[in-house]
Amino acid sequence: MAKTRPQAGRRGQVTVTALLALAAGVGVLAWLFARAGLAPIETALAMIGVAGLLIVAAAHLPVIAVLGLAWRNSARMTPRPSAMHFVWARALRDAGSEVLPLSQFGGLAVGARALSLFDVGGRKAVIWTLLDLLVELATKLPYVLFGFGLLLLLRDGDLAGGAMLAAASAATAFLVGTNSLDPASVVPSGRGPKLFRQVGVALRRWAPRPAQRRNAMALHLIGWFAGAAETWLIFRLLGNGVALGPALVIDSLVGAIRMFGFFVPGAVGVQEGAYVLLCGIFAISPASALAFSLIRRARDLLIAAAVFLPWPWREVQRLRNADPPSNLKP
């Protein structure tokens, strides 16, 4: 019992922290809505309508597919689940982070569980998920640097600063895609808690080879830039003629801000505040920025409703295919 009490205490602290972060996010959200006013937000939302929301949801499906393929590309073990299985697990992973009252870590756990349903051991599913997360974070950095460079160029005409950040993003992408930077190397295997060391050993054992890593990284980058195009589309549907450059700046930097607020369930308040801040740089009203964030959340809810439906069926199917306990065998 002496060992379980500290663990239970830590879980309780994590829960309390998440609840406090969620409460703070809800407070920020309420303040933003009060400042912007409900009428302008309702007017912006009315412009997109149900048909526009369906278009936005359909436009996001290719992004999920590309990120799912990148995840599969990082998995070295054979046989591997099909591409569709990885895409579905990726959709659940995103839904767990965006829709359920979980932090981004909770979404990763949901994705790993979904992947384990396809004849994949739970340990392997967790390792594959962590590997993909490392590659994802490594590719997010050059995308964010590119967004910063583009912001300097668009707002201040700082050609030198923009070019330097663009070059830094290209150099970072090159380093990640070559042998000089292995995502698995960031987790040490010889020190730290036992579980941490086990994860480090497993990452080194199953880390994607350089060619796989380059392919996975390229797919992730395609997914990020497709997300910028999706941002441009949503603003167009809202009646804001935002060019593709500002859309990329907003999408990349909001993503960076959301990473720092990973502990807030659903990034409530963090996402909305980031959109209001960055949209203001390009003279987009707070009402339009909040309407954009609400449309993104509605899109996530719509997709989550579709991808969560097969989950119970997969769980039941796995139970049916499992071997019966030895004491029940004839």
N, C-alpha and C positions, 0 to 999 in steps of 0.2 A: 504493500500500500504506500510505502514511503516514496516509491518511484512514480507512482501514478498521480499522486497529489500535485507535485510540481508541474507535470505535464498538463493536468486538468487546469491548474492555475494559469499556465501560459495560454492555453486555448481560451480561457475566460478573458484574459487580457486582450487577446487578438479580437475577440468578439466585441468587447467594450470599445476598443479603438475603432473598429469598423463602424459600429453604431454611432459613435461620436462624429466620425468623419462624414457619415451619411447625413446626420442631423445638420452639420455645418454646411454641407453641400445643398441641402434643401433650403436652408436659410439664405444662402447666396442666390439660389434660384428664385426664391420669392422676392428678394430685393431687386433682382434684375427685371423680373416681370413688372414689379411695381413702378420701377423707373421708366421702363419702355412703354407701359400702358397696354391694356389688353386689346383695345380696339384696333390699333395698328397691326398687332400680331394676328388677330382674327382676319383682318383684311388681306394680309399677306398669305395666310393659309388658304383663304377662300380662292385665291388665284390658281392654286395648284390642283385642288379637288382630288376626288378619288382616282380619276384616270391618271392624273399626274403622279400620284403616290404609287400606283401600279407600275408606271414607267420607271420611276426611281428604283423600286424594288427589283424590277427586271434588269436594270442597268448594273445593279450591284452583284448579280449572280456571276457574271464573268470574273469579277474581282475575287470572289470566294473560290471559284474554280481554279484560278491561277495560283492562289495561295495554297490551296489543297494539293495541287500538283507539285509545288515547291516542297511541301512537307513530305510527299512521297519520294521525291528525288533525294532527300536527305537520308532516307531509311535504307540501310545497307543489307539488312537481313532478308533472307529468302526462305520460303516464298513471301512476297509482300501482298497485302490486301490490294484490291483493284484501285484505280484512280478515283472512281466514284465513291468508294468507301472513305478514302482520305478527304475528298471534297465534303462529304456529309459530316465527317468528324470535325473538319475545319469550321463548317457552318455552326455546328453545336458548340464548338469552342468559342466562337465569336458571340453566339447567343448567350452563353453562360456569362460572359464578361459584360455584355451590353444590356441584357434584358433581365436576367435573374439578379436578385439582390446580393451579388457576389463581387469580390474584387477580381482583378485580372487573373490572380492566381487561381481563384475558383473556376474561372473559365478554362484555364489550362487543365485543371483536374477533370472537368466535364469532357473536354476533347480527348484526353487520354483514356477515360473510361469508355467513350464511344469507340475509340480505335481498338480497345482490347476486346470488343465484342466480335471481332472478325478473326478468330483463331490466333490472336496475338496475346502473349502473356502480359499481365499487368505491368511487370517490371520493364519489359521491352517497350510497351506503349508509353510509359512515363519517360524513358530515355529518349525515344524518338521525338516526343513532345518537347523535351528540354533542348535537344539538338536543333530542332526547328526554331525554337524560341531564340537560341543564340545566333543562328544565321539571320533570323528576322531582325534582331536588334542590331546586328552588324551591318545590315543593309539599310536600316532606318537612318543610321548616322549620315551616310553620304546624301541621302534624300533630304534630310533636314538641313545639312550644310548647303546643298544646292538651293533650297528654299530661302535660306538667309541671304545667299549671294544674290538671288533674284530680287529679294526685297530691297537690298541696297541699290541695285541697279534701277529698279522701277521708281522708288521713292526719292532717292537722293541723287540719282545719276552718277553714283560712285562706281564707275567702270572698273577701277583697279581693285576695290574691295570685293565687288561681285565676282570678278575674274579669279581672285585669290581663293575665295570660298568655293567656287566651282572647281578649281584645280584641286583643292583639298578634298572635295567630295570624290573626284575621280581617283585621286591617289588612295583614299581610304577604300574605295571599291576595289581597286587593283590589289591592295594588300590583303583584303579579306578573301579575295578569290584565288590567291596563290598560296604556296606552302609556307610563306613567311608569317602567316597569321591563321592559325587553326582555331576555330571557335571552341573546340574541346579543351584547348590549353588554358582557358580562363578558369577552369575548375581544378584546383590542385588535388592530387590523389594520395599524397603522402602525409598530409596533416589535417587537423580539424576533426570534427565529430565523425563517428563511424559511418553514418548514413551519407555524410558529405563526401567521405573518401570513396565509398562504394559508387556513388554517382560519378565521381571523377574517373574511376577505373572503367566504368561502363561507357562513359563518353569517349574515352580514348579507344576503347575496343570497337565501338560502332560508329565512330566519327566518319562522316562522308569523306571519300577521297577527293583530291583537288578538283577533278573534273566534275564530280557530283556537286561539290560545293559551289563551283562557278555556275553550274546550271541552276541550282537552287537559288543562288543569289540573283541571277538574271531574272528568274521568274518572280521573285519577291519585288525586285525593282519595277518590273512590268506592272505588278499589282499596285504598287504605290502610285505610279504615274497614272494608272487607270482610275485610281481613287481621286486624283486631281481632276481628271476629265468628268468624273461623276459629280464633283463639287461644282464645276462649271455648269453642268446640266441642271442641277437643282436650282442654282441661282437664275438660270434662264427661265425655268418654269415659274419661278417666283416673280418674274418680270424685271429682274436686275441684269442689265447687260454687262456682266463681269467677264473680262477677258480671261483667256486660259492662264496667262502668267500670274495675275493676282489669285486666281483659283488655286494654282499650285502652291503659292506662298501660304495661303490660308490653310490648305489641307496639310501641308508638311509641318507647319509650326503648331497647329492645333494638335497634331499627332504627338509632337514633342512634349507639349504641355500636359497632355493626357498621360504620357509615360511617367512624368513626375508625380502625377496624382493617382498612381496605380492602386493605392490603398483605399481610395474612395469607391464604394460599390457603385457600379454603373457610371463612374465619373460624373455623378450628379452634381451640378453646379460648376464643376471644373470645365466640362465641355462647353457649357453655355457661356461661362465667363470668358473662355478662350476665344470663342467665336465673336462675341461682342467686342473684345479688345482688338482682334486682328481685322475684323470687318471694318471697324472704325478707321483703320489706317487707309482703307480704300473708299472712304466716304459711303459706306453701306450702313444704313440705320440700325440701331440696336433691335428694333422690332423685326427687321428682315433677318438679322443674325439669329435671333431667338426662334423665329419661324423656321429658319434653316435647320437649327438644332432639333426642333420638334419633329420636322419631317424625317430627319435622319433616325431619330428614335422610333418613329412610327414605321419606317422601313425595316428597322431591326426587329420590331415586334411582329411584323407581317411575315418576315422570313423565318423567325424563330418558331412561330406557330406551325409553319409547314415542316421544318426540320425536326421538331420535337415529336411530331406524331408517330414516326416509325420507331422511336426509341423503346417504348414498352414492348412492342412486338419483337424487337431484336433481343431484349432481355429474356423474354419468354422462350424464344427460339434457342437461345444459348442454354437455358436451363433444361430444355427438352433434349438437347444434344449432349449434355453432360453425362458422364458415366454415373450410374447409381452407386450409392455407398456400398462398400464391400459387405457390410453385414446384411444387406438386403438382397445380395446376389444369391441365386439358387445353388 
